[in-house]
Amino acid sequence: MIVGRIVFVLGLFFVFFSAIAAIEMLFLGGGESVLPWFGLLNGFTAMGVGDLVTKANQTVE
């Protein structure tokens, strides 16, 4: 269960910093890089996997 929580928190941090980078690029004209948007997608995926792992462990115990 701790693994699911760790993955969820890491995904949350990844979403947070990717969102900041995407907003900075929008306002500062840093180009049309898609890396922060893929970072957001990766972070949301990690949060979902962490939530699924946590819920799967709760049903087993």
N, C-alpha and C positions, 0 to 999 in steps of 0.2 A: 504494500500500500504506500510505503514511503517513496518508492520509485515513481509511482503515478503522480504524487504530489510534487516531486522534484521536477519531473518533465513538464507538468502544468506551470510551475513557477518560471522555469526557463523559457517556456513558450511565451509567457506573459511579459517577461523582460524583453524578449526578441520582438514582440509586437510593439512594445512601448518605444524602443529605440528605432525601429524601422518606421514607425509612424512619425517620429520626430524628424528623421532624415527625409521622409517623403514631403512633409510640410515645409521643411527648409528648402528643398529643391523647388517646390512650387512657388514660393515667395521670393527666393533669391535668384531664380533663373539659372539653376545649376545644370541645366540640360534635361534631356528626355531619357534618363536612365530608368530602367524598369527594375533594377535590383531592390530598391526599398519595397516595391509592391510585391515582389516575390518573397521578400523577407517577411512581410505581413502575412502572406499566405502560409509560409512555413511556420510562423509563430502560431497562427490559428490552428494549423494542423497539429502541432505539438500540444497545444492546450486541449484539443479534442481527444487526442490519444491518451494524454495524462488523465483526463476525466474518465475515459472508458476503462483504463487500467484500475483506477481507484474504485469505480463502481463494480467492476468485476471482482475485485478482492473483497469488497464489502459483502457481496452476495455469497461468497464461498465461506466466509467465517461465520 
